Amino acid sequence: MKTMLLKSRQSIHLRTSRAWLLLIMGLIFTTQALKAQDPGFSQFFASPLTLNPALTGKFNGVLRVAGNYRNQWPSINNAFVTSTISLDAPILRNKLPENDTWGLGLMAMTDRTASGVLNSNFVAFSTAYHKSLDEDGLQQIGVGFQGTYGNRTLDGTKLTFEDGLQLDGTWLRSPTEQINSQYVSVHYFDMNLGVLYNGSTNGNNNYYFGASMYHLNKPKESFLGVDTINIPVRYTGHAGAYFPVAGSPSTIYLSGLYNTQAGAHELVFGGAWAISATQDESYPVNFYAGAWARFSNVTDAIIPYVGLDYGNFSLGVTYDVNVSSLKTASQSRGGIELSLIYIKKPSDGHHGVPCPRF
């Protein structure tokens, strides 16, 4: 039981009734295939520095601030609440070869499990260089690196175990589980790597392919000095494209993501239709509607999406509709997710080459 609680993101606070205990135990064992997964977002395309370090500085603007919030399975006592904020920007534009980009970025993330029983906090610094492959800069390839400081805390005083359950329905501290009376904190340093190819056929559309590896150094975690865990490498592949619809104020966006980590697999793909409400490119107003589907080791969720561009801001809202075997435990409530991105545009109005979106 202890190993499951420490190694799995499905670590859940066992509450004060046998029914709740059985519910959570069932949830844990039906999601074993997802153990050891990193925190992630359904709107992966709106969280660039958690998707691929090579996306650092890769946008049309001089400064980008991105924020994301996700509350997964809220009906199960705030099972997973994940938030992140990032800041990145291209630098030395006047000193680099034309159409090349060098970006720097900073990202902070927090992930709270079971109302704070297990907390994970990360601060990451990333850099990426994008090299133009042609004189117009329509084809580019980039490489990015990211260093991350990670801190995890486990509040064992909030945990209850099966051998602490009394006949009258009350709980006592477990006589066998050492962690149940401790507050433990672990720290580590992490290294991540990513590559990205970005292209356009005419300067109005865009397509891209990327790959990244997280936890290259397999940092160690140990909450009690025993059962040391090496965080497994996460491999990510992602791709996307957008293209305007001829004779229409519409644009179609497509994207997909594949993750694999410690035997767990995740595939997400879908798209959105955008309609422009203005012809002013310096202050766009666009409306988005679409959907993504996620498949893990089992069919997981359908993810409707709505979004809005308003000037320098982009807002996205999704809600995971759980369709897996967990829908009974989660009451079919997957999780709400919000994203907000601010991009400061160049003062000269120059838009540069098309960059990845979605």
Buried (B, 14 or more C-beta within 10 A) or exposed (E): BBEBBBBBBBBBBBBEEEEBBEBBBBBBEBBEBBBBBBBBBBBBBBBBBBBBBBBBBBBBBBBBBBBBBBBBBBEBBBBBBBBBBBBBBBBEBEEBEEBBBBBBBBBBBBBBBBBEBBBBBBEBBBBBBBBBBEEEBBBBBBBBBBBBBBBBBBBBEBBBBBEBBEEEEEBEBBEEBEBBEBEBEBEBEBBBBBBBBBBBEEEEBBBBBBBBBBBBEEBEBEBBEEEEBEBBBBEBBBBBBBBBEEEEEEBBBBBBBBBBBBEBBBBBBBBBEBBBEEEEEEEBEBBBEBBBBBBBBEEBBBBBBBBBBEEBEBBBBBBBBBBBBBBEBBEEBBBBBBBBBBBEBEEEEEEBBBBBBB
